[in-house]
Each structure stands twice: as structure tokens, then as C-alpha cells.
Amino acid sequence: MADAPPATTRQVILKSRPEGWVVSENFELREVPLPSPASGDVLVRAIYLSLDPYMRGRMDAAKTYAANFEIGEPLQARAVGEIVASENAAFTVGTFVFGLLDWADYTMISGGKGLRAADPALAPLAHHLGVLGMPSMTAWVGLREIGVPKPGETLVVSAASGAVGQVAAQMGRILGCRVIGTAGTDAKVAYLLDELKLDAAFNHNTNPDYLAELKIACPEGIDVYFDNVGGAMLEAALDHANLFARFVQCGSISQYNLVGDARYGVRNLTHITRKRIHMRGFIVSDHSARMGEFLSEMAGWLQSGQMTYRIDVTEGLENAPTAFIGMLKGENFGKQVVKIGADPSED
């Protein structure tokens, strides 16, 4: 049985919009009264909070595909939590749920909107934010809808040890591709080779001649490129792409904290026409109708041991801003989550 909620909750709010790199001064931790649930409401105690690169765009004032965070209001993220109070017959106290919550110890969800069950018997709760959550489905949709890798083809995944990249890389291996990954530290490269069993990998921080590295790792060129980085890495991949290559444009984390002329201008987009490259961006939420199909296939791969997943856990709501800043700099190793409160499923 869930404990009764306290009278107040802590929240991390957006204090100011970042100019360039996010800094700790852009956040503030505050404590506010916790209201009682009205009819239809559900009060959720956060257990794990997901931190993802797309949140950087939500901190700006410029319009993006997701609603902007507002100054003076709590930031929001996908999270797994426990229902501690409910005035909604569809949600029982003590149930674990997944949904969009505030960066807070407790969040009131009007009408239980957007909440769905999180089954700890299927996988540990934190995995519902990773391998059974939005990052993994992003990789799955990107390859199933756009990359469409075929056995024997060469797949390159940038930031391959990250939340999305590690799934895209393993999917490529499961589907019979030769898979090459890039990562930002030697330890991450070792993880790609030793644990994820990729065919080749290189450190993009210590080996800045990306085209030379790709030529070594992919002597027969690139058939599918799963892009999480953008910038100079994308440019090199275009140079080394084969005819009719497919480019899955998932993210450009190398550019998110840059402004003005500091952003990298990709200079060889003419390859798209010359090589007849199919390059397509996508947003995973546009494919929510395929959630059941994704969960079924991913759960099967997990249970068979074909898919593994690494999570980087930071303890404490008060440390969420530091973890977020570190993630944007590539300091995390695997899917970044923050453990906000106790996980009863571990008992």
C-alpha cells in the first residue's frame, strides 16, 4: 500500500532560458503546497524520471515540435511512478504508471490523462523509460519506417551507446546487418564492441577525421545511417554513403547548445541528389498507433537475450539539472534517468 502523500512537494522549475549551453542557473528547486485530488484526478509519486536531448529545444522560446517549457513553471518529462491518491475509478492506489510528469516528487494528473500501466513483471520499472519506452521506440520506428535495413547491409549508428543508439545498433545486428557505432569515450567504444557485439566502433572525440574512420570501418560504404549527432559526422556519412542509402534523421545533439555561426553548416547536401539518398526526419509520437507492435517485438528480444540495455541512474530530484547538463555533454553512459523516490518493485 502506498504511503499517504505529504502536504508539499518539491519541483524543479525553469528559472531562465539558456543562451547556448544549459547551466545550473537556468533551474531552481522550490517547494510548493500539494493539493488534494479533485474528481477524476490522480496523484503520482515519481520513481524514475527520464532525461532526453529533445528537452533542450523545449527550454528555448522558439517554437518546436513539443510545447515549450515556461519560465517559473516545473519542467516535465516522461516518468514512471506510483499512484498514491486517486479520485478516478480507472486508477488504483499502489499501481505503477508511466506518463508525462513534472520534475517533482509528486504530480497531480487531471483525469489521469496520458497515464498507462507500467508492469514491473515485464521489465524493471526504469526500463519503461528506455528499452520499453520512447527512446527504444524511436530507434524501432526509425529503422522499421525509414532505414529498412536488409541482411548483409552496413548500418552506421552515431552516439551508439546512448538511449536511442544502443537499440538501433542492436536492431541492426538482429536484422543481419554489419553494424558500426560511434561513441564519445573509449569505455563506450569498448561497450559497443564487447557487450553489444558491434562489428566496429570508434571514438568520435579522439578521432575527429570522421570520414577516414568511416572508410576504415565501412570499406564497402554505408547503406543505412542512423543519425543522432548531426554536424560534421552527418557530413562524413554523406560523403561515404552508397547509392540509394537511407538516412534516418533522429537527432543532432552536437548542435543543440550552439547558436548562430557556431552551428555546423553541412556542406555536401548535393550527395542526396547525386547518390539518390533517402533522408527523412521523424518524430516518434507520430507513430503511436504502432506502440503495441513495438512493445511485442522489443519484449520478445529482451526475453530471448538478443537485446540488452544500459541505464545511467542519478539519485535525487535535486540532482536532475546536473544530470541533464551532463547528458547534453555526453557524460552519461546509457539511458539517463533520475531516481526520484523509492522503487517498491525492487523489494
TORLUM-709742 format. One record per residue: residue in three letters; x, y, z of N, C-alpha, C in turn. Coordinates in steps of 0.001 Angstrom, whole numbers, padded with zeros to 6 digits, always signed. Each point is the difference from the previous one (the first is absolute). Layout:
ALAXYZXYZXYZ ...
//
This chain:
MET+000848-001195+000000-000848+001195+000000+000883+001244+000000 ALA-000296+000947-000880+000780+001226-000092-000187+000856+001240 ASP+001069+000688+000400-000081+000910+001133-000847+001211-000365 ALA-000621+000605+001026-000775+001218-000223+000933+001126-000443 PRO-000405+000828-000969+000875+001074-000487+000174+001094+001042 PRO+001110+000730-000035+000213+001117+000920-000806+001217-000424 ALA+000112+001071+000761-000753+001222-000288+000665+000849-001071 THR+001292-000252-000273+000722+000783-001000+000784-000922-000923 THR+000459+000561-001105+000865-000744-000916+001106+000910-000505 ARG+001147-000572-000270+001076+000746-000650-000206-000023-001512 GLN+000400+001082-000653-000057+000090-001459+001281+000656-000508 VAL+000459-000421-001173+001065+000707-000710-000668+000837-001080 ILE+000195+001315+000064-000637+000901-000956+001046+000595-000942 LEU-000476+000481-001146+000857+000734-000927+000099+001443+000484 LYS+001151+000376+000494+000203+001347+000537+000303+001002-001109 SER+000742-000434-001013+000349+000878-001117+000299-000858-001220 ARG-000127+000584-001173+000278-000738-001230+001505+000038-000284 PRO+000578-001139-000367+001436-000022-000274+000352+000734-001285 GLU+001171+000589-000016+000559+000601-001206+001248-000801-000344 GLY-000148-000936-000926+001087-000926-000264-000113-001189+000943 TRP+001103-000342+000667+000005-001155+000891-000877+000224+001215 VAL-000719-001048+000389-000811+000040+001218+000934+000058+001207 VAL-000352+000833+000992+000789+000122+001225-000930-000190+001199 SER+000591-000258+001154-000799-000278+001194-000878+001172+000388 GLU+000431+001221-000350-000787+001194+000347-001322+000077-000751 ASN-000180-000826-001048-001275-000027-000725-001094-000743+000761 PHE+000375-000658+001115-000946-000803+000778-000146+000556+001421 GLU-001110-000356+000625-000194+000321+001421-000831-001103+000646 LEU+000410-000403+001196-000750-000991+000773-000868+000740+001002 ARG-001310-000265-000021-000909+000664+000918-000922-001021+000645 GLU-000640+000398+001073-000989-000835+000674-001338+000708-000020 VAL-001055-000714-000389-001324+000606-000149-001039-000887+000681 PRO-001145+000574+000386-001081-000806+000594-000491-001052-000984 LEU-000431-001112+000543-000510-001109-000817-001505-000086+000192 PRO-000803+000321-001019-001453-000018+000157-000545-001419+000084 SER-001194-000124+000546-000691-001289+000002-000618-000230-001374 PRO-000063-001242-000451-000563-000263-001329-001491+000325-000061 ALA-000399+000680-001074-001411+000241-000278-000560-001213-000738 SER-001279+000042-000304-000647-001111-000678+000711-000311-001328 GLY+000383-001261-000180+000683-000433-001216+001512+000102+000058 ASP+000543+000676+001018+001442+000228+000073+000751-001208+000559 VAL+001265-000058-000348+000896-001048+000481+001297+000651+000458 LEU+000448-000334+001204+001258+000519+000520+001067-001089-000126 VAL+001104+000342-000684+001052-000975-000282+001291+000407+000710 ARG+000583-000956+000710+001325+000195+000601+001041-000484-001001 ALA+000901+000881-000390+001012-000355-000990+001018-000974+000576 ILE+000370-000981-000791+001058-000944+000365+001204+000205-000900 TYR-000213-000065-001321+001078+000242-000957-000441+001070-000993 LEU+000898+000923-000280-000252+001108-000921+000965-000126-001178 SER-000517+000102-001216+000821-000120-001199+000552+001361-000416 LEU+001301+000041-000310+000619+001207-000553+000423-000308-001425 ASP-000446+000833-000951+000228-000273-001418+000421+001272-000725 PRO+000819-000130-001051+000516+001183-000697-001057+000941-000548 TYR-001169-000531-000413-001018+000872-000597-000475+001089+000962 MET+000191-000220+001308-000427+000991+000987+000747+001318-000140 ARG+001208-000062-000583+000771+001241-000173-000774+000990-000860 GLY-000637-000467-001069-000777+000892-000852-001191+000602+000713 ARG-000580-000745+000941-001159+000492+000743+000366+001125+000974 MET+001289+000148+000289+000429+001063+000909+000091+001350-000699 ASP+000026-000002-001335+000080+001247-000759-001384+000616-000184 ALA-000010+001250-000431-001272+000674-000277-000504-000337-001395 ALA+000919-000387-000906-000388-000300-001382-000885-001237-000043 LYS-000974+000015-000873-000946-001100-000129+000708-001242-000510 THR-000310-001140+000586+000529-001277-000441-001157-000989-000087 TYR+000305-001284-000240-001073-000976-000166-000670-000368+001313 ALA+000641+000330+001142-000592-000235+001318-000221+001342+000683 ALA-000985+000066+000889-000329+001253+000675+001197+000514+000781 ASN+000203+001319-000032+001110+000605+000719-000224-000072+001510 PHE+001095-000184+000742-000062+000187+001443-000184+001491+000275 GLU-000747+000313+001051-000267+001389+000346+000817+000419+001212 ILE+000527+001210-000048+000778+000518+001123-000895+000086+001234 GLY+000536-000474+001129-000749+000016+001253-000871-001211+000219 GLU-000022-000926-000995-000816-001199+000115+000901-001240+000017 PRO-000492-001103+000575+000828-001203+000015+000264-000552-001395 LEU+001210-000512-000206+000275-000726-001225-000760-001320+000051 GLN-000165-000625-001148-000730-001267-000067+000830-001046-000732 ALA-000270-001253+000293+000717-001108-000633-000840-001256+000098 ARG+000295-000944-000861-000591-001321+000157+000560-000623+001265 ALA-000864-000661+000741+000409-000537+001295-000822-001230+000340 VAL+000537-000784+000914-000720-001123+000589-000223+000322+001462 GLY-001217-000227+000475-000311+000309+001387-001047-000933+000571 GLU-000382+000317+001221-000993-000792+000736-001173+000892+000364 ILE-001203-000491-000239-001193+000760+000369-000161-000033+001522 VAL-000054+001191+000606-000118+000087+001464-001347+000562+000450 ALA-000751+000581-000910-001359+000464+000294-000767+000047-001312 SER-001258-000393+000022-000771-000045-001231-001467+000288+000253 GLU-000536+000893-000827-001436+000238-000057-000513-000415-001374 ASN+000631-001046-000539-000300-000477-001338-000113-001520+000054 ALA-001154-000526-000360-000251-001439+000118+000925-000835-000886 ALA+000594+000610-001019+000866-000739-000908+001403-000208+000555 PHE+000332+000685+001121+001353-000056+000532-000045-000309+001496 THR+000678-001069+000379-000025-000489+001373+001266+000407+000736 VAL-000148+000418+001249+001149+000347+000830+000937-001209+000102 GLY+001294+000267-000151+001003-001052+000046+000400-000523-001358 THR-000701+000426-001074+000307-000437-001356+001197+000783-000540 PHE+000860-000676-000755+001104+000675-000680-000470+000475-001367 VAL+000361+001236-000333-000446+000584-001261+001153+000716-000691 PHE-000168+000172-001300+000918+000759-000840-000762+001187-000570 GLY+000639+001165-000083-000661+001154-000590+000874+001228+000066 LEU-000546+001124-000419+000714+001278+000022-000233+000655+001357 LEU+001082+000139+000781-000074+000564+001344+000902+001223+000110 ASP-000247+000803+001029+000895+001107+000296+001336-000524+000522 TRP+001037+000828-000118+001230-000281+000733-000333+000301+001466 ALA-000513-000982+000694-000518+000226+001347-000125-001339+000718 ASP-000135+000067+001309-000251-001214+000763-001405-000536-000278 TYR-000962+000911-000160-001396-000376-000222-000588+000882-001093 THR-000871-000607-000829-000688+000737-001061-001473-000375+000006 MET-000872+001000-000047-001437-000222-000116-000363-000060-001477 ILE-000623-001103-000432-000394-000182-001397-001515+000107-000107 SER-000467+001057-000637-001437+000216-000157-000606-001080-000885 GLY-000976-000701+000543-000674-001052-000757+000865-001206-000309 GLY+001192-000068+000588+000922-001100-000307+000506+000041-001425 LYS-000024+001182-000630+000324+000142-001418+001410-000497-000310 GLY+000102-000877-000999+001290-000461-000495+000659-001091+000818 LEU-000611-000435+001091+000608-001039+000825-000337-001385-000546 ARG+000984-000891+000057-000246-001409-000322+000790-000859+000976 ALA-000400-001229+000141+000619-000897+000977+001447-000297-000381 ALA+000837-000120+001022+001392-000426-000167+000164-001295+000784 ASP+000215-001081-000709+000021-001333+000614+001429-000387+000392 PRO+000319-000066+001302+001357-000376+000414+000314-001465-000269 ALA-001022-000817-000279+000244-001401-000338+000564-000143-001411 LEU-000296+000974-000872+000490-000031-001375+001467+000414-000066 ALA+000353+001018+000787+001374+000499+000058+000096+000935+001194 PRO+001208+000239+000540+000148+000981+001088-000630+001333-000379 LEU-000523+000720+000994-000757+001218-000275+000780+001008-000833 ALA+001290+000160+000272+000782+000978-000755+000056-000342-001485 HIS-000145-001281-000349+000036-000401-001407-001207+000513-000775 HIS-001083+000359+000694-001166+000552-000682+000272+001412-000525 LEU+001138+000586+000410+000427+001292-000530+001075-000158-001062 GLY+000461-001233-000206+001089-000241-000928-000336-001030-001043 VAL+000357-001247+000268-000156-001041-001006-001467-000326-000282 LEU-000901+000284+000931-001434-000163-000248-000710+001352-000074 GLY+000779+001060-000201-000566+001342-000005+000307+000765-001272 MET-000124+001324+000091+000128+000877-001157+001347-000123-000717 PRO+001156-000044+000693+001268-000085-000750+000091-001257-000862 SER-000394-001130+000572+000071-001251-000742-000985-000014-001160 MET-001198+000506+000224-000970+000050-001088+000479+000951-001096 THR+000739+001046+000380+000578+000897-000998+000940-000763-000921 ALA+000877-000817+000584+000904-000814-000813-000780-000968-000873 TRP-001004-000625+000589-000798-001005-000712-000738+000619-001181 VAL-000656+001133+000228-000728+000675-001081+000967+000467-001080 GLY+001140+000576+000413+000959+000504-000969+000495-001077-000951 LEU+000260-001192+000525+000490-001075-000856-001125-000705-000747 ARG-001122-000207+000666-001112-000688-000671-000626+000863-001099 GLU-000115+001304+000237-000709+000881-000927+000914+000620-001053 ILE+001256+000293+000363+000856+000794-000888+001241-000776-000432 GLY+000737-000525+000971+001249-000683-000328-000202-001296-000741 VAL-000988-000777+000421-000345-001294-000607+001263-000798-000350 PRO+000824-000318+000990+001253-000708-000292-000239-001420-000476 LYS+000845-000432-000913-000092-001344-000560+001214-000814+000429 PRO-000136-001312+000132+001146-000841+000367+001183+000246-000937 GLY+001175+000138+000609+001212+000209-000776+000338+001453-000256 GLU-000918+000922+000268+000285+001420-000190+000830+000545+001165 THR+000567+001192-000213+000786+000671+001031-000824+001117+000623 LEU-000164-000075+001315-000714+001006+000779+000999+000723+000888 VAL-000014+001326-000034+000812+000815+000900-000934+000757+000929 VAL+000295-000061+001296-000803+000689+001014+000912+000957+000757 SER-000291+001292-000057+000775+000957+000793-000574+000070+001412 ALA+000869+000321+000972-000385-000030+001422-000642-001344+000330 ALA+000686-001071-000367-000588-001340+000053-000106-000580+001401 SER+000597+000630+000995-000152-000488+001374-001099+000735+000746 GLY-000661+000951-000658-001019+000807+000652-001344-000696+000081 ALA-000988+000741+000492-001320-000562+000262-000640-000577-001248 VAL+000102+000715-001118-000566-000452-001274+000998-000860-000755 GLY+001248+000444-000033+001007-000649-000814+000248-001448+000340 GLN-000011-000338+001297+000300-001385+000364-001068-000965-000507 VAL-001240+000456-000097-001068-000841-000546+000109-000083-001520 ALA+000245+001136-000659+000137-000009-001457+001142-000923-000419 ALA+001118+000061+000727+001152-000827-000347-000317-001485+000165 GLN-000640-000359+001100-000323-001407+000229-001069-000496-000959 MET-000960+000857-000340-000991-000392-001012+000680-000337-001316 GLY+000966+000831-000385+000719-000262-001231+000681-001353+000030 ARG+000615-000328+001130+000658-001300+000143-001015-001136-000086 ILE-001152+000162+000690-001047-001028-000019-000529-000207-001413 LEU-000069+001083-000777-000548-000073-001351+001040-000402-001036 GLY+001190-000348+000451+000989-000571-000905+000936+000981-000670 CYS+000111+001209+000526+000891+000993-000589+001404-000078+000582 ARG+000940+000576-000716+001303+000319+000569-000164+001368+000649 VAL+000284+000117+001315-000349+001202+000754+001261+000680+000532 ILE+000087+001300-000253+001107+000830+000482-000590+001087+000878 GLY+000638+000272+001132-000482+001027+000911+001065+001028+000307 THR-000438+001203+000349+000908+001019+000519-000427+000341+001415 ALA+000981+000387+000826-000278+000392+001380+001092+000970+000449 GLY-000205+000615+001174+000867+001099+000406+001111-000331+000965 THR+000116-001248+000466+001098-000389+000880+000470-001397-000378 ASP+001213-000329+000417+000517-001340-000282-000823-001060+000732 ALA-000487+000328+001205-000813-000962+000750-001296-000297-000742 LYS-000586+001010-000619-001232-000206-000757+000268-000810-001271 VAL+001134+000257-000634+000371-000792-001173+000176-001456+000384 ALA+000651-000243+001138+000176-001378+000476-001346-000658+000264 TYR-000950+000746+000538-001348-000516+000241-000664-000417-001314 LEU+000146+000824-001033-000594-000316-001299+000589-001282-000586 LEU+001293-000175+000170+000666-001161-000582-000166-001257+000839 ASP+000177+000140+001313+000044-001178+000874-001373-000474+000452 GLU-000907+000942+000261-001314-000377+000526-001083+000004-001066 LEU-000008+001020-000844-001020+000048-001051+000411-000779-001244 LYS+001263-000405-000053+000514-000860-001080-000089+000656-001376 LEU+000273+001313-000054+000049+000663-001292+001244-000442-000763 ASP-000028+000186-001309+001116-000439-000842+001186+000959+000073 ALA-000267+001281+000237+001066+000989+000120-000568+001217+000710 ALA+000893+000802+000592-000422+001219+000693+001213+000904+000150 PHE-000235+001304+000111+001107+000922+000246-000448+001164+000877 ASN+000974+000623+000647-000211+001120+000914+000002+001290-000812 HIS-001151+000659-000071-000090+001201-000833+000646+001227+000634 ASN+000378-000102+001262+000704+001120+000639+001509-000072-000221 THR+000552-001192-000006+001444-000139-000186+000376-000271-001454 ASN-000983-000260-000850+000236-000265-001422-000858+000951-000837 PRO+000392+001275-000084-000864+001005-000635-000080-000085-001521 ASP+000867-000801-000637-000106-000184-001452-001034-001088-000257 TYR-001265+000385+000074-001084-000975-000054-000035-000766-001319 LEU+000276+000686-001097-000061-000673-001288+001058-001098-000076 ALA+001205+000287+000487+001054-001014-000006-000389-001200+000856 GLU-000599+000264+001150-000421-001094+000883-001103-000834-000644 LEU-000929+000666-000683-001080-000738-000664+000530-000844-001152 LYS+000986+000499-000691+000576-000780-001095+000670-001267+000515 ILE+000622+000096+001177+000621-001179+000598-001063-000980+000487 ALA-001010+000530+000700-001033-000857+000606-000975-000545-001031 CYS-000240+000759-001070-000995-000387-001019+000651+000041-001377 PRO+000878-000926-000308+000702+000064-001287-000926-000077-001208 GLU-001193-000544+000193-000947-000109-001121-001095+001064+000059 GLY+000221+001047+000794-000944+001105+000060-001124-000209+000998 ILE-000896+000976+000069-001105+000011+000967-001315-000176-000738 ASP-000790-000969+000435-001330-000213-000575-001085+000693+000814 VAL+000136-000040+001323-000971+000642+000899+000780+000782+001051 TYR-000372+001263+000183+000636+000837+001025-001069+000467+000969 PHE+000165-000341+001279-000924+000446+001042+000672+001148+000737 ASP-000510+001212-000229+000682+001215+000450-000578+000547+001298 ASN+000819-000009+001044-000359+000630+001272+000837+001243+000279 VAL+000962+000307-000880+001033+000988+000302-000066+001238-000891 GLY-000187-000192-001319-000006+001123-000920+001396+000550-000244 GLY+000076+001217-000541+001262+000700-000154+000997-000718-000879 ALA+001275+000014+000433+001092-000554-000795-000144-001500-000204 MET-000597-000705+000966-000201-001440-000152-000991-000291-001130 LEU-001057+000767-000077-000961-000156-001097+000676+000276-001332 GLU+000814+001026-000061+000699+000338-001234+000890-001152-000462 ALA+000730-000604+000945+000865-001129-000353-000808-001194-000482 ALA-001137-000257+000655-000847-001117-000411-000546+000204-001411 LEU-000358+001224-000345-000459+000290-001357+001112-000252-001016 ASP+001219+000381+000342+001130-000228-000894+000206-001491-000267 HIS-000223-000831+001015+000315-001426-000115-001231-000864-000293 ALA-001134+000629-000218-001240-000757-000246+000010-000664-001365 ASN-000637-001152-000072-000191-000700-001268-001191+000571-000758 LEU-000110-000372-001257-001186+000375-000768-001244-000568+000678 PHE-001048+000787+000045-001298-000389+000563+000074-000298+001508 ALA+000969+000600+000683+000078-000135+001464-001213+000657+000638 ARG-000321-000468+001203-001108+000589+000774+000580+000653+001251 PHE-000343+001271+000211+000479+000756+001147-001168+000267+000941 VAL+000094-000553+001198-001030+000168+001018+000409+001185+000869 GLN-000684+001127-000168+000387+001233+000698-000759+000102+001321 CYS+000621-000550+001045-000632-000076+001315+000313+001214+000858 GLY+001268+000462-000011+000387+001107+000856+001316+000603-000428 SER+000327+001144+000608+001238+000725-000318+000587+000572+001282 ILE+000327-000884+000948+000374+000474+001323+001259+000861-000019 SER+000844-000157-001021+001201+000832-000069-000324+001475-000231 GLN-001236+000288-000417-000381+001371-000351-000966+000655+000978 TYR-000549-000746+000934-001109+000511+000806+000369+001189+000868 ASN+001231+000082+000456+000397+001073+000910+000801+001099-000691 LEU+000035-000034-001333+000737+000999-000759-000958+001045-000560 VAL+000507+001204-000193-000824+001083-000539+000749+000672-001146 GLY-000775+000573-000919+000575+000802-001067+001013-000740-000840 ASP+001137+000679-000267+001033-000549-000869+000733-001182+000609 ALA-000213-000260+001284+000648-001158+000634-000593-001310-000495 ARG-001217+000046-000540-000612-001210-000530+000741-000452-001258 TYR+000063-001318-000167+000744-000582-001120-000877-000028-001244 GLY+000486+000596-001063-000723-000015-001264+000452-001168-000862 VAL-000852-001004-000157+000341-001172-000810+000163+000448-001454 ARG+001166-000322-000606+000386+000592-001280-000231-000891-001211 ASN-000449-001225+000220-000042-000945-001123-001386-000601-000212 LEU-001032+000787+000200-001360-000507-000166-000307-000383-001442 THR+000849+000406-000941-000207-000415-001394+000096-001518-000159 HIS+000632-000668+000976+000051-001466-000055-001403-000616+000030 ILE-000945+000684+000620-001354-000550+000107-000570-000254-001391 THR+000238+000948-000895-000474-000161-001382+000909-000930-000791 ARG+001306+000263+000066+000949-000757-000819-000041-001490+000300 LYS-000114-000339+001310-000003-001408+000413-001409-000563+000184 ARG-001012+000842-000271-001405-000411+000170-000271-000499+001422 ILE+000489+000764+000962-000149-000352+001419-001399+000357+000470 HIS-000596-000891+000757-001279+000286+000657+000319+000473+001415 MET-000216+001276+000282+000270+000587+001318-001313+000518+000575 ARG-000340-000485+001174-001298+000374+000564+000097+000194+001514 GLY-000541+001102+000459-000149+000224+001429-001334-000535+000476 PHE-000122-000200+001314-001248-000544+000532-000108+000331+001483 ILE-001226-000050+000496-000301+000155+001419-000750-001253+000432 VAL+000473-000644+001042-000538-001308+000369-001481+000068+000362 SER-000442+001121+000562-001408+000104+000413-000956-000061-001192 ASP+000491+000260-001208-000843-000129-001182-000359-001456-000286 HIS+000672-000925+000662-000176-001426-000277-000544-000751+001213 SER-000716+000707+000854-000495-000610+001241-000928-001183-000268 ALA-000627-000068-001165-000890-001117-000319+000758-001321-000085 ARG+001328+000068-000120+000799-001218-000110+000597-000423+001344 MET-000432+000631+001086+000548-000300+001323-000121-001484+000347 GLY-001157-000598-000242-000189-001402+000335+000942-000904-000770 GLU+000168+000279-001283+000911-000781-000838+001433+000133+000503 PHE+000395+001231+000318+001341+000237+000537+000234-000766+001302 LEU-000936+000145+000955+000174-000647+001299+000094-001515-000131 SER-000805-000567-000876+000019-001444-000180+001353-000477-000521 GLU+000517+000685-001031+001268-000441-000575+001158+000261+000962 MET+000013+001175+000657+001102+000331+000890+000009-000904+001226 ALA-001172-000281+000560-000075-000905+001152+000520-001382-000370 GLY-000296-000435-001210+000492-001298-000461+001513-000025-000087 TRP+000594+001061-000526+001456+000075-000100+000644+000042+001386 LEU-000649+000716+000934+000526+000047+001365-000018-001384+000643 GLN-001130-000657-000125-000166-001311+000644+000909-001062-000607 SER+000313+000134-001279+000869-000974-000657+001475+000285+000239 GLY+000301+001179+000551+001392+000379+000220+000659+000646-001198 GLN-000744+000228-001079+000574+000645-001187+000217+001496+000203 MET-000746+000579+000936+000087+001434+000266+000406+000217+001453 THR+000995+000859+000203+000381+000418+001340-000106+001513+000060 TYR+000052+000565+001210-000217+001441+000105+000699+000542+001234 ARG+000721+001085-000199+000748+000618+001095-000680+001289+000436 ILE-000155+000153+001325-000633+001182+000580+000978+000681+000944 ASP+000070+001314-000072+000842+000817+000874-000930+000698+000992 VAL+000090-000371+001273-000935+000497+001018+000675+001044+000878 THR-000611+001176+000082+000402+001049+000939-001003+000021+001136 GLU+000464+000070+001217-000875-000020+001172-000399+001415+000404 GLY-001310+000233+000176-000484+001222+000613-000495+001062-000962 LEU-001213+000486+000247-000585+001066-000816+000911+001219-000068 GLU+000633+000336+001121+000851+001187+000058+001195-000095-000958 ASN+000320-001225-000435+001133-000195-000910-000422-000118-001463 ALA-001297+000153-000271-000484-000112-001373+000624+001047-000929 PRO+000108+001277+000395+000631+000974-000908+001433-000357-000363 THR+000786-000431+000979+001387-000381-000272+000057-001193-000949 ALA-000885-000977+000211-000044-001169-000875-000404+000396-001418 PHE-000927+000931-000122-000457+000455-001312+001130+000695-000756 ILE+000711+000887+000683+001124+000709-000612+001078-000995-000426 GLY+000286-000961+000866+000993-001012-000320-000393-000844-001190 MET-001285-000334-000111-000477-000784-001135+000228+000744-001307 LEU-000287+001314-000008+000188+000789-001216+001471+000059-000408 LYS+000893-000200+000961+001441+000001-000274+000544-001399-000239 GLY-000887-001006+000032+000423-001368-000255+000647-000683+001183 GLU-000241+000510+001208+000636-000576+001188-000724-001238+000515 ASN-001235-000202-000418-000729-001204+000428+000479-001209-000783 PHE-000273-001174+000543+000369-001252-000669-001262-000848-000063 GLY-000707+000069-001137-001282-000671-000129-001145+000970+000180 LYS-001194-000536+000157-001206+000817+000174+000048+000723+001340 GLN-000116+001336-000025+000071+000783+001231-001364+000094+000676 VAL-000078-000472+001231-001195+000157+000816+000410+000541+001360 VAL-000963+000596+000678+000197+000464+001371-000945-000786+000900 LYS+000549-000595+001038-000836-000701+000968-000473+001013+001030 ILE-001311+000275-000034-000576+001030+000861-000370-000557+001366 GLY-000555-001205+000025-000462-000578+001258+000169-001505+000005 ALA-000413-000608+001087+000181-001439+000184-000766-000795-001062 ASP+000576-001135-000397-000613-000892-000971-000492-001242+000732 PRO-001292-000057+000340-000524-001151+000751+000094-001320-000760 SER+000105+000064-001334+000073-001226-000782+001313-000729+000226 GLU+000996+000671+000572+001281-000619+000265+000001-000772+001332 ASP-001024+000204+000820-000044-000644+001325-000200-001512-000118 
//
